[in-house]
Amino acid sequence: LLVVKQGDTCEEALQRHLVEDKSPNGGASYADFLYHLHINSVRLLQ
């Protein structure tokens, strides 16, 4: 296990290996999913 903190010298090397998985049905990206989850959670709590 290697923990890479923001600003570490190996952060750039790690970022080159990160990829966003594609949804099999052409759905929303993970970032879009998190955004909608957040928005709906805020609405429920109001």
C-alpha positions, 0 to 999 in steps of 0.5 A: 500500500502506498499513500500519495498525498497531494503535492508529493513528488510521485503524485504526477506518476500516479495520475498518469495511471488513473483512468475513468472507467466507462459505463457499459451503457453509456451512462454518467461518469463517476463524477456526474454520479457523485454530483447528482448524489450530492444534489439529491442528498441536499434536497432530501435534507432541506 
